Amino acid sequence: MSENRRAVSPVIPVIGLIVGVALALIANYTLDSLADSSDTWHQIQHGTFFVGGLFVGYALTQLYRVARSRA
């Protein structure tokens, strides 16, 4: 049965995790002062948090799959 499983590399999910955390940090620290200045920047900040969360969620799901396939 293990012959049917294809090897999954953890490289792409790790990169996705790094990108997601970087987006969250950019939204939290870099866009914070801009978000106070206008509603548009505030919405861009929220969107950046959302996209960062998508990256982190997808990456963690894929890393879980990699860990399960190697067990």
mmCIF file of the N, C-alpha and C atoms, coordinates in Angstrom:
data_MODEL
# 
_entry.id   MODEL 
# 
loop_
_atom_site.group_PDB 
_atom_site.id 
_atom_site.type_symbol 
_atom_site.label_atom_id 
_atom_site.label_alt_id 
_atom_site.label_comp_id 
_atom_site.label_asym_id 
_atom_site.label_entity_id 
_atom_site.label_seq_id 
_atom_site.pdbx_PDB_ins_code 
_atom_site.Cartn_x 
_atom_site.Cartn_y 
_atom_site.Cartn_z 
_atom_site.occupancy 
_atom_site.B_iso_or_equiv 
_atom_site.pdbx_formal_charge 
_atom_site.auth_seq_id 
_atom_site.auth_comp_id 
_atom_site.auth_asym_id 
_atom_site.auth_atom_id 
_atom_site.pdbx_PDB_model_num 
ATOM 1   N N  . MET A 1 1  ? 0.815   -1.188 0.000  1.00 0.00 ? 1  MET A N  1 
ATOM 2   C CA . MET A 1 1  ? 0.000   0.000  0.000  1.00 0.00 ? 1  MET A CA 1 
ATOM 3   C C  . MET A 1 1  ? 0.862   1.256  0.000  1.00 0.00 ? 1  MET A C  1 
ATOM 4   N N  . SER A 1 2  ? 2.026   1.221  0.611  1.00 0.00 ? 2  SER A N  1 
ATOM 5   C CA . SER A 1 2  ? 2.871   2.400  0.631  1.00 0.00 ? 2  SER A CA 1 
ATOM 6   C C  . SER A 1 2  ? 3.461   2.707  -0.741 1.00 0.00 ? 2  SER A C  1 
ATOM 7   N N  . GLU A 1 3  ? 3.433   1.733  -1.684 1.00 0.00 ? 3  GLU A N  1 
ATOM 8   C CA . GLU A 1 3  ? 3.931   1.987  -3.027 1.00 0.00 ? 3  GLU A CA 1 
ATOM 9   C C  . GLU A 1 3  ? 3.016   2.944  -3.780 1.00 0.00 ? 3  GLU A C  1 
ATOM 10  N N  . ASN A 1 4  ? 1.742   2.961  -3.434 1.00 0.00 ? 4  ASN A N  1 
ATOM 11  C CA . ASN A 1 4  ? 0.777   3.805  -4.124 1.00 0.00 ? 4  ASN A CA 1 
ATOM 12  C C  . ASN A 1 4  ? 0.839   5.263  -3.679 1.00 0.00 ? 4  ASN A C  1 
ATOM 13  N N  . ARG A 1 5  ? 1.418   5.520  -2.541 1.00 0.00 ? 5  ARG A N  1 
ATOM 14  C CA . ARG A 1 5  ? 1.525   6.898  -2.052 1.00 0.00 ? 5  ARG A CA 1 
ATOM 15  C C  . ARG A 1 5  ? 2.649   7.597  -2.789 1.00 0.00 ? 5  ARG A C  1 
ATOM 16  N N  . ARG A 1 6  ? 2.366   8.800  -3.237 1.00 0.00 ? 6  ARG A N  1 
ATOM 17  C CA . ARG A 1 6  ? 3.427   9.538  -3.903 1.00 0.00 ? 6  ARG A CA 1 
ATOM 18  C C  . ARG A 1 6  ? 4.167   10.371 -2.859 1.00 0.00 ? 6  ARG A C  1 
ATOM 19  N N  . ALA A 1 7  ? 5.450   10.558 -3.115 1.00 0.00 ? 7  ALA A N  1 
ATOM 20  C CA . ALA A 1 7  ? 6.274   11.328 -2.184 1.00 0.00 ? 7  ALA A CA 1 
ATOM 21  C C  . ALA A 1 7  ? 5.883   12.798 -2.259 1.00 0.00 ? 7  ALA A C  1 
ATOM 22  N N  . VAL A 1 8  ? 5.632   13.378 -1.118 1.00 0.00 ? 8  VAL A N  1 
ATOM 23  C CA . VAL A 1 8  ? 5.244   14.781 -1.038 1.00 0.00 ? 8  VAL A CA 1 
ATOM 24  C C  . VAL A 1 8  ? 6.378   15.540 -0.367 1.00 0.00 ? 8  VAL A C  1 
ATOM 25  N N  . SER A 1 9  ? 6.834   16.578 -1.016 1.00 0.00 ? 9  SER A N  1 
ATOM 26  C CA . SER A 1 9  ? 7.927   17.372 -0.487 1.00 0.00 ? 9  SER A CA 1 
ATOM 27  C C  . SER A 1 9  ? 7.385   18.464 0.440  1.00 0.00 ? 9  SER A C  1 
ATOM 28  N N  . PRO A 1 10 ? 8.029   18.675 1.573  1.00 0.00 ? 10 PRO A N  1 
ATOM 29  C CA . PRO A 1 10 ? 7.555   19.719 2.488  1.00 0.00 ? 10 PRO A CA 1 
ATOM 30  C C  . PRO A 1 10 ? 8.071   21.117 2.143  1.00 0.00 ? 10 PRO A C  1 
ATOM 31  N N  . VAL A 1 11 ? 8.799   21.256 1.039  1.00 0.00 ? 11 VAL A N  1 
ATOM 32  C CA . VAL A 1 11 ? 9.417   22.545 0.714  1.00 0.00 ? 11 VAL A CA 1 
ATOM 33  C C  . VAL A 1 11 ? 8.368   23.615 0.415  1.00 0.00 ? 11 VAL A C  1 
ATOM 34  N N  . ILE A 1 12 ? 7.411   23.323 -0.436 1.00 0.00 ? 12 ILE A N  1 
ATOM 35  C CA . ILE A 1 12 ? 6.390   24.311 -0.818 1.00 0.00 ? 12 ILE A CA 1 
ATOM 36  C C  . ILE A 1 12 ? 5.548   24.738 0.391  1.00 0.00 ? 12 ILE A C  1 
ATOM 37  N N  . PRO A 1 13 ? 5.077   23.799 1.242  1.00 0.00 ? 13 PRO A N  1 
ATOM 38  C CA . PRO A 1 13 ? 4.327   24.253 2.421  1.00 0.00 ? 13 PRO A CA 1 
ATOM 39  C C  . PRO A 1 13 ? 5.153   25.111 3.382  1.00 0.00 ? 13 PRO A C  1 
ATOM 40  N N  . VAL A 1 14 ? 6.432   24.821 3.509  1.00 0.00 ? 14 VAL A N  1 
ATOM 41  C CA . VAL A 1 14 ? 7.277   25.641 4.393  1.00 0.00 ? 14 VAL A CA 1 
ATOM 42  C C  . VAL A 1 14 ? 7.416   27.051 3.824  1.00 0.00 ? 14 VAL A C  1 
ATOM 43  N N  . ILE A 1 15 ? 7.589   27.152 2.505  1.00 0.00 ? 15 ILE A N  1 
ATOM 44  C CA . ILE A 1 15 ? 7.659   28.471 1.872  1.00 0.00 ? 15 ILE A CA 1 
ATOM 45  C C  . ILE A 1 15 ? 6.329   29.210 2.058  1.00 0.00 ? 15 ILE A C  1 
ATOM 46  N N  . GLY A 1 16 ? 5.219   28.498 1.897  1.00 0.00 ? 16 GLY A N  1 
ATOM 47  C CA . GLY A 1 16 ? 3.905   29.107 2.114  1.00 0.00 ? 16 GLY A CA 1 
ATOM 48  C C  . GLY A 1 16 ? 3.727   29.594 3.544  1.00 0.00 ? 16 GLY A C  1 
ATOM 49  N N  . LEU A 1 17 ? 4.238   28.829 4.493  1.00 0.00 ? 17 LEU A N  1 
ATOM 50  C CA . LEU A 1 17 ? 4.158   29.238 5.900  1.00 0.00 ? 17 LEU A CA 1 
ATOM 51  C C  . LEU A 1 17 ? 4.965   30.512 6.136  1.00 0.00 ? 17 LEU A C  1 
ATOM 52  N N  . ILE A 1 18 ? 6.153   30.576 5.564  1.00 0.00 ? 18 ILE A N  1 
ATOM 53  C CA . ILE A 1 18 ? 7.000   31.765 5.717  1.00 0.00 ? 18 ILE A CA 1 
ATOM 54  C C  . ILE A 1 18 ? 6.336   32.979 5.074  1.00 0.00 ? 18 ILE A C  1 
ATOM 55  N N  . VAL A 1 19 ? 5.775   32.809 3.887  1.00 0.00 ? 19 VAL A N  1 
ATOM 56  C CA . VAL A 1 19 ? 5.097   33.918 3.199  1.00 0.00 ? 19 VAL A CA 1 
ATOM 57  C C  . VAL A 1 19 ? 3.882   34.379 4.004  1.00 0.00 ? 19 VAL A C  1 
ATOM 58  N N  . GLY A 1 20 ? 3.111   33.442 4.538  1.00 0.00 ? 20 GLY A N  1 
ATOM 59  C CA . GLY A 1 20 ? 1.936   33.804 5.322  1.00 0.00 ? 20 GLY A CA 1 
ATOM 60  C C  . GLY A 1 20 ? 2.283   34.575 6.586  1.00 0.00 ? 20 GLY A C  1 
ATOM 61  N N  . VAL A 1 21 ? 3.309   34.121 7.284  1.00 0.00 ? 21 VAL A N  1 
ATOM 62  C CA . VAL A 1 21 ? 3.728   34.828 8.499  1.00 0.00 ? 21 VAL A CA 1 
ATOM 63  C C  . VAL A 1 21 ? 4.287   36.202 8.135  1.00 0.00 ? 21 VAL A C  1 
ATOM 64  N N  . ALA A 1 22 ? 5.040   36.286 7.034  1.00 0.00 ? 22 ALA A N  1 
ATOM 65  C CA . ALA A 1 22 ? 5.576   37.580 6.598  1.00 0.00 ? 22 ALA A CA 1 
ATOM 66  C C  . ALA A 1 22 ? 4.441   38.549 6.259  1.00 0.00 ? 22 ALA A C  1 
ATOM 67  N N  . LEU A 1 23 ? 3.404   38.059 5.577  1.00 0.00 ? 23 LEU A N  1 
ATOM 68  C CA . LEU A 1 23 ? 2.263   38.930 5.261  1.00 0.00 ? 23 LEU A CA 1 
ATOM 69  C C  . LEU A 1 23 ? 1.565   39.419 6.523  1.00 0.00 ? 23 LEU A C  1 
ATOM 70  N N  . ALA A 1 24 ? 1.416   38.543 7.502  1.00 0.00 ? 24 ALA A N  1 
ATOM 71  C CA . ALA A 1 24 ? 0.777   38.954 8.756  1.00 0.00 ? 24 ALA A CA 1 
ATOM 72  C C  . ALA A 1 24 ? 1.626   40.001 9.480  1.00 0.00 ? 24 ALA A C  1 
ATOM 73  N N  . LEU A 1 25 ? 2.935   39.822 9.458  1.00 0.00 ? 25 LEU A N  1 
ATOM 74  C CA . LEU A 1 25 ? 3.813   40.805 10.112 1.00 0.00 ? 25 LEU A CA 1 
ATOM 75  C C  . LEU A 1 25 ? 3.793   42.139 9.367  1.00 0.00 ? 25 LEU A C  1 
ATOM 76  N N  . ILE A 1 26 ? 3.774   42.088 8.048  1.00 0.00 ? 26 ILE A N  1 
ATOM 77  C CA . ILE A 1 26 ? 3.678   43.333 7.268  1.00 0.00 ? 26 ILE A CA 1 
ATOM 78  C C  . ILE A 1 26 ? 2.369   44.041 7.572  1.00 0.00 ? 26 ILE A C  1 
ATOM 79  N N  . ALA A 1 27 ? 1.281   43.282 7.622  1.00 0.00 ? 27 ALA A N  1 
ATOM 80  C CA . ALA A 1 27 ? -0.022  43.895 7.913  1.00 0.00 ? 27 ALA A CA 1 
ATOM 81  C C  . ALA A 1 27 ? -0.051  44.488 9.310  1.00 0.00 ? 27 ALA A C  1 
ATOM 82  N N  . ASN A 1 28 ? 0.578   43.810 10.244 1.00 0.00 ? 28 ASN A N  1 
ATOM 83  C CA . ASN A 1 28 ? 0.512   44.263 11.633 1.00 0.00 ? 28 ASN A CA 1 
ATOM 84  C C  . ASN A 1 28 ? 1.406   45.472 11.898 1.00 0.00 ? 28 ASN A C  1 
ATOM 85  N N  . TYR A 1 29 ? 2.600   45.487 11.334 1.00 0.00 ? 29 TYR A N  1 
ATOM 86  C CA . TYR A 1 29 ? 3.544   46.542 11.687 1.00 0.00 ? 29 TYR A CA 1 
ATOM 87  C C  . TYR A 1 29 ? 3.692   47.609 10.603 1.00 0.00 ? 29 TYR A C  1 
ATOM 88  N N  . THR A 1 30 ? 3.825   47.219 9.359  1.00 0.00 ? 30 THR A N  1 
ATOM 89  C CA . THR A 1 30 ? 4.052   48.196 8.302  1.00 0.00 ? 30 THR A CA 1 
ATOM 90  C C  . THR A 1 30 ? 2.774   48.938 7.929  1.00 0.00 ? 30 THR A C  1 
ATOM 91  N N  . LEU A 1 31 ? 1.692   48.224 7.785  1.00 0.00 ? 31 LEU A N  1 
ATOM 92  C CA . LEU A 1 31 ? 0.441   48.852 7.346  1.00 0.00 ? 31 LEU A CA 1 
ATOM 93  C C  . LEU A 1 31 ? -0.349  49.486 8.483  1.00 0.00 ? 31 LEU A C  1 
ATOM 94  N N  . ASP A 1 32 ? 0.093   49.323 9.706  1.00 0.00 ? 32 ASP A N  1 
ATOM 95  C CA . ASP A 1 32 ? -0.678  49.832 10.844 1.00 0.00 ? 32 ASP A CA 1 
ATOM 96  C C  . ASP A 1 32 ? -0.784  51.351 10.831 1.00 0.00 ? 32 ASP A C  1 
ATOM 97  N N  . SER A 1 33 ? 0.326   52.033 10.591 1.00 0.00 ? 33 SER A N  1 
ATOM 98  C CA . SER A 1 33 ? 0.261   53.498 10.590 1.00 0.00 ? 33 SER A CA 1 
ATOM 99  C C  . SER A 1 33 ? -0.536  54.006 9.392  1.00 0.00 ? 33 SER A C  1 
ATOM 100 N N  . LEU A 1 34 ? -0.428  53.310 8.257  1.00 0.00 ? 34 LEU A N  1 
ATOM 101 C CA . LEU A 1 34 ? -1.217  53.713 7.093  1.00 0.00 ? 34 LEU A CA 1 
ATOM 102 C C  . LEU A 1 34 ? -2.706  53.449 7.303  1.00 0.00 ? 34 LEU A C  1 
ATOM 103 N N  . ALA A 1 35 ? -3.025  52.374 8.020  1.00 0.00 ? 35 ALA A N  1 
ATOM 104 C CA . ALA A 1 35 ? -4.427  52.023 8.254  1.00 0.00 ? 35 ALA A CA 1 
ATOM 105 C C  . ALA A 1 35 ? -5.141  53.072 9.101  1.00 0.00 ? 35 ALA A C  1 
ATOM 106 N N  . ASP A 1 36 ? -4.380  53.765 9.931  1.00 0.00 ? 36 ASP A N  1 
ATOM 107 C CA . ASP A 1 36 ? -4.986  54.828 10.736 1.00 0.00 ? 36 ASP A CA 1 
ATOM 108 C C  . ASP A 1 36 ? -5.304  56.069 9.913  1.00 0.00 ? 36 ASP A C  1 
ATOM 109 N N  . SER A 1 37 ? -4.655  56.199 8.759  1.00 0.00 ? 37 SER A N  1 
ATOM 110 C CA . SER A 1 37 ? -4.829  57.423 7.982  1.00 0.00 ? 37 SER A CA 1 
ATOM 111 C C  . SER A 1 37 ? -6.067  57.407 7.072  1.00 0.00 ? 37 SER A C  1 
ATOM 112 N N  . SER A 1 38 ? -6.482  56.214 6.599  1.00 0.00 ? 38 SER A N  1 
ATOM 113 C CA . SER A 1 38 ? -7.663  56.180 5.727  1.00 0.00 ? 38 SER A CA 1 
ATOM 114 C C  . SER A 1 38 ? -8.323  54.806 5.790  1.00 0.00 ? 38 SER A C  1 
ATOM 115 N N  . ASP A 1 39 ? -9.580  54.797 5.391  1.00 0.00 ? 39 ASP A N  1 
ATOM 116 C CA . ASP A 1 39 ? -10.340 53.543 5.375  1.00 0.00 ? 39 ASP A CA 1 
ATOM 117 C C  . ASP A 1 39 ? -9.821  52.573 4.319  1.00 0.00 ? 39 ASP A C  1 
ATOM 118 N N  . THR A 1 40 ? -9.312  53.108 3.222  1.00 0.00 ? 40 THR A N  1 
ATOM 119 C CA . THR A 1 40 ? -8.784  52.246 2.163  1.00 0.00 ? 40 THR A CA 1 
ATOM 120 C C  . THR A 1 40 ? -7.596  51.438 2.669  1.00 0.00 ? 40 THR A C  1 
ATOM 121 N N  . TRP A 1 41 ? -6.662  52.093 3.330  1.00 0.00 ? 41 TRP A N  1 
ATOM 122 C CA . TRP A 1 41 ? -5.506  51.378 3.885  1.00 0.00 ? 41 TRP A CA 1 
ATOM 123 C C  . TRP A 1 41 ? -5.928  50.405 4.976  1.00 0.00 ? 41 TRP A C  1 
ATOM 124 N N  . HIS A 1 42 ? -6.967  50.756 5.691  1.00 0.00 ? 42 HIS A N  1 
ATOM 125 C CA . HIS A 1 42 ? -7.480  49.861 6.728  1.00 0.00 ? 42 HIS A CA 1 
ATOM 126 C C  . HIS A 1 42 ? -8.009  48.570 6.095  1.00 0.00 ? 42 HIS A C  1 
ATOM 127 N N  . GLN A 1 43 ? -8.730  48.710 4.994  1.00 0.00 ? 43 GLN A N  1 
ATOM 128 C CA . GLN A 1 43 ? -9.246  47.529 4.303  1.00 0.00 ? 43 GLN A CA 1 
ATOM 129 C C  . GLN A 1 43 ? -8.120  46.718 3.661  1.00 0.00 ? 43 GLN A C  1 
ATOM 130 N N  . ILE A 1 44 ? -7.104  47.391 3.142  1.00 0.00 ? 44 ILE A N  1 
ATOM 131 C CA . ILE A 1 44 ? -5.932  46.690 2.600  1.00 0.00 ? 44 ILE A CA 1 
ATOM 132 C C  . ILE A 1 44 ? -5.234  45.909 3.702  1.00 0.00 ? 44 ILE A C  1 
ATOM 133 N N  . GLN A 1 45 ? -5.162  46.488 4.891  1.00 0.00 ? 45 GLN A N  1 
ATOM 134 C CA . GLN A 1 45 ? -4.562  45.785 6.029  1.00 0.00 ? 45 GLN A CA 1 
ATOM 135 C C  . GLN A 1 45 ? -5.363  44.523 6.352  1.00 0.00 ? 45 GLN A C  1 
ATOM 136 N N  . HIS A 1 46 ? -6.676  44.636 6.383  1.00 0.00 ? 46 HIS A N  1 
ATOM 137 C CA . HIS A 1 46 ? -7.513  43.463 6.645  1.00 0.00 ? 46 HIS A CA 1 
ATOM 138 C C  . HIS A 1 46 ? -7.332  42.399 5.561  1.00 0.00 ? 46 HIS A C  1 
ATOM 139 N N  . GLY A 1 47 ? -7.270  42.828 4.319  1.00 0.00 ? 47 GLY A N  1 
ATOM 140 C CA . GLY A 1 47 ? -7.064  41.894 3.221  1.00 0.00 ? 47 GLY A CA 1 
ATOM 141 C C  . GLY A 1 47 ? -5.721  41.190 3.320  1.00 0.00 ? 47 GLY A C  1 
ATOM 142 N N  . THR A 1 48 ? -4.701  41.907 3.742  1.00 0.00 ? 48 THR A N  1 
ATOM 143 C CA . THR A 1 48 ? -3.372  41.306 3.902  1.00 0.00 ? 48 THR A CA 1 
ATOM 144 C C  . THR A 1 48 ? -3.383  40.281 5.018  1.00 0.00 ? 48 THR A C  1 
ATOM 145 N N  . PHE A 1 49 ? -4.055  40.586 6.110  1.00 0.00 ? 49 PHE A N  1 
ATOM 146 C CA . PHE A 1 49 ? -4.206  39.594 7.178  1.00 0.00 ? 49 PHE A CA 1 
ATOM 147 C C  . PHE A 1 49 ? -4.926  38.345 6.666  1.00 0.00 ? 49 PHE A C  1 
ATOM 148 N N  . PHE A 1 50 ? -5.979  38.551 5.886  1.00 0.00 ? 50 PHE A N  1 
ATOM 149 C CA . PHE A 1 50 ? -6.761  37.439 5.367  1.00 0.00 ? 50 PHE A CA 1 
ATOM 150 C C  . PHE A 1 50 ? -5.927  36.548 4.446  1.00 0.00 ? 50 PHE A C  1 
ATOM 151 N N  . VAL A 1 51 ? -5.220  37.153 3.510  1.00 0.00 ? 51 VAL A N  1 
ATOM 152 C CA . VAL A 1 51 ? -4.394  36.376 2.580  1.00 0.00 ? 51 VAL A CA 1 
ATOM 153 C C  . VAL A 1 51 ? -3.273  35.666 3.329  1.00 0.00 ? 51 VAL A C  1 
ATOM 154 N N  . GLY A 1 52 ? -2.672  36.339 4.303  1.00 0.00 ? 52 GLY A N  1 
ATOM 155 C CA . GLY A 1 52 ? -1.645  35.692 5.122  1.00 0.00 ? 52 GLY A CA 1 
ATOM 156 C C  . GLY A 1 52 ? -2.210  34.493 5.864  1.00 0.00 ? 52 GLY A C  1 
ATOM 157 N N  . GLY A 1 53 ? -3.418  34.625 6.372  1.00 0.00 ? 53 GLY A N  1 
ATOM 158 C CA . GLY A 1 53 ? -4.069  33.506 7.052  1.00 0.00 ? 53 GLY A CA 1 
ATOM 159 C C  . GLY A 1 53 ? -4.358  32.352 6.125  1.00 0.00 ? 53 GLY A C  1 
ATOM 160 N N  . LEU A 1 54 ? -4.738  32.651 4.880  1.00 0.00 ? 54 LEU A N  1 
ATOM 161 C CA . LEU A 1 54 ? -4.950  31.595 3.895  1.00 0.00 ? 54 LEU A CA 1 
ATOM 162 C C  . LEU A 1 54 ? -3.652  30.834 3.630  1.00 0.00 ? 54 LEU A C  1 
ATOM 163 N N  . PHE A 1 55 ? -2.562  31.568 3.463  1.00 0.00 ? 55 PHE A N  1 
ATOM 164 C CA . PHE A 1 55 ? -1.271  30.921 3.238  1.00 0.00 ? 55 PHE A CA 1 
ATOM 165 C C  . PHE A 1 55 ? -0.883  30.028 4.408  1.00 0.00 ? 55 PHE A C  1 
ATOM 166 N N  . VAL A 1 56 ? -1.029  30.542 5.619  1.00 0.00 ? 56 VAL A N  1 
ATOM 167 C CA . VAL A 1 56 ? -0.660  29.759 6.808  1.00 0.00 ? 56 VAL A CA 1 
ATOM 168 C C  . VAL A 1 56 ? -1.564  28.535 6.945  1.00 0.00 ? 56 VAL A C  1 
ATOM 169 N N  . GLY A 1 57 ? -2.841  28.703 6.749  1.00 0.00 ? 57 GLY A N  1 
ATOM 170 C CA . GLY A 1 57 ? -3.763  27.569 6.869  1.00 0.00 ? 57 GLY A CA 1 
ATOM 171 C C  . GLY A 1 57 ? -3.477  26.486 5.851  1.00 0.00 ? 57 GLY A C  1 
ATOM 172 N N  . TYR A 1 58 ? -3.258  26.881 4.606  1.00 0.00 ? 58 TYR A N  1 
ATOM 173 C CA . TYR A 1 58 ? -2.953  25.906 3.561  1.00 0.00 ? 58 TYR A CA 1 
ATOM 174 C C  . TYR A 1 58 ? -1.626  25.206 3.854  1.00 0.00 ? 58 TYR A C  1 
ATOM 175 N N  . ALA A 1 59 ? -0.619  25.981 4.252  1.00 0.00 ? 59 ALA A N  1 
ATOM 176 C CA . ALA A 1 59 ? 0.693   25.405 4.525  1.00 0.00 ? 59 ALA A CA 1 
ATOM 177 C C  . ALA A 1 59 ? 0.636   24.411 5.677  1.00 0.00 ? 59 ALA A C  1 
ATOM 178 N N  . LEU A 1 60 ? -0.083  24.749 6.727  1.00 0.00 ? 60 LEU A N  1 
ATOM 179 C CA . LEU A 1 60 ? -0.178  23.830 7.869  1.00 0.00 ? 60 LEU A CA 1 
ATOM 180 C C  . LEU A 1 60 ? -0.935  22.563 7.495  1.00 0.00 ? 60 LEU A C  1 
ATOM 181 N N  . THR A 1 61 ? -1.954  22.699 6.667  1.00 0.00 ? 61 THR A N  1 
ATOM 182 C CA . THR A 1 61 ? -2.688  21.524 6.202  1.00 0.00 ? 61 THR A CA 1 
ATOM 183 C C  . THR A 1 61 ? -1.780  20.609 5.386  1.00 0.00 ? 61 THR A C  1 
ATOM 184 N N  . GLN A 1 62 ? -0.997  21.192 4.492  1.00 0.00 ? 62 GLN A N  1 
ATOM 185 C CA . GLN A 1 62 ? -0.096  20.391 3.669  1.00 0.00 ? 62 GLN A CA 1 
ATOM 186 C C  . GLN A 1 62 ? 1.025   19.769 4.492  1.00 0.00 ? 62 GLN A C  1 
ATOM 187 N N  . LEU A 1 63 ? 1.547   20.496 5.465  1.00 0.00 ? 63 LEU A N  1 
ATOM 188 C CA . LEU A 1 63 ? 2.578   19.922 6.335  1.00 0.00 ? 63 LEU A CA 1 
ATOM 189 C C  . LEU A 1 63 ? 2.022   18.770 7.161  1.00 0.00 ? 63 LEU A C  1 
ATOM 190 N N  . TYR A 1 64 ? 0.782   18.875 7.565  1.00 0.00 ? 64 TYR A N  1 
ATOM 191 C CA . TYR A 1 64 ? 0.132   17.775 8.269  1.00 0.00 ? 64 TYR A CA 1 
ATOM 192 C C  . TYR A 1 64 ? 0.030   16.552 7.361  1.00 0.00 ? 64 TYR A C  1 
ATOM 193 N N  . ARG A 1 65 ? -0.349  16.773 6.102  1.00 0.00 ? 65 ARG A N  1 
ATOM 194 C CA . ARG A 1 65 ? -0.438  15.668 5.148  1.00 0.00 ? 65 ARG A CA 1 
ATOM 195 C C  . ARG A 1 65 ? 0.924   15.022 4.928  1.00 0.00 ? 65 ARG A C  1 
ATOM 196 N N  . VAL A 1 66 ? 1.979   15.827 4.846  1.00 0.00 ? 66 VAL A N  1 
ATOM 197 C CA . VAL A 1 66 ? 3.328   15.288 4.661  1.00 0.00 ? 66 VAL A CA 1 
ATOM 198 C C  . VAL A 1 66 ? 3.713   14.438 5.869  1.00 0.00 ? 66 VAL A C  1 
ATOM 199 N N  . ALA A 1 67 ? 3.420   14.927 7.047  1.00 0.00 ? 67 ALA A N  1 
ATOM 200 C CA . ALA A 1 67 ? 3.768   14.188 8.257  1.00 0.00 ? 67 ALA A CA 1 
ATOM 201 C C  . ALA A 1 67 ? 2.981   12.877 8.343  1.00 0.00 ? 67 ALA A C  1 
ATOM 202 N N  . ARG A 1 68 ? 1.710   12.902 7.942  1.00 0.00 ? 68 ARG A N  1 
ATOM 203 C CA . ARG A 1 68 ? 0.893   11.691 7.976  1.00 0.00 ? 68 ARG A CA 1 
ATOM 204 C C  . ARG A 1 68 ? 1.362   10.667 6.935  1.00 0.00 ? 68 ARG A C  1 
ATOM 205 N N  . SER A 1 69 ? 1.823   11.139 5.784  1.00 0.00 ? 69 SER A N  1 
ATOM 206 C CA . SER A 1 69 ? 2.248   10.215 4.743  1.00 0.00 ? 69 SER A CA 1 
ATOM 207 C C  . SER A 1 69 ? 3.580   9.541  5.078  1.00 0.00 ? 69 SER A C  1 
ATOM 208 N N  . ARG A 1 70 ? 4.372   10.175 5.920  1.00 0.00 ? 70 ARG A N  1 
ATOM 209 C CA . ARG A 1 70 ? 5.659   9.603  6.297  1.00 0.00 ? 70 ARG A CA 1 
ATOM 210 C C  . ARG A 1 70 ? 5.561   8.710  7.513  1.00 0.00 ? 70 ARG A C  1 
ATOM 211 N N  . ALA A 1 71 ? 4.429   8.739  8.200  1.00 0.00 ? 71 ALA A N  1 
ATOM 212 C CA . ALA A 1 71 ? 4.268   7.920  9.401  1.00 0.00 ? 71 ALA A CA 1 
ATOM 213 C C  . ALA A 1 71 ? 3.879   6.498  9.063  1.00 0.00 ? 71 ALA A C  1 
# 
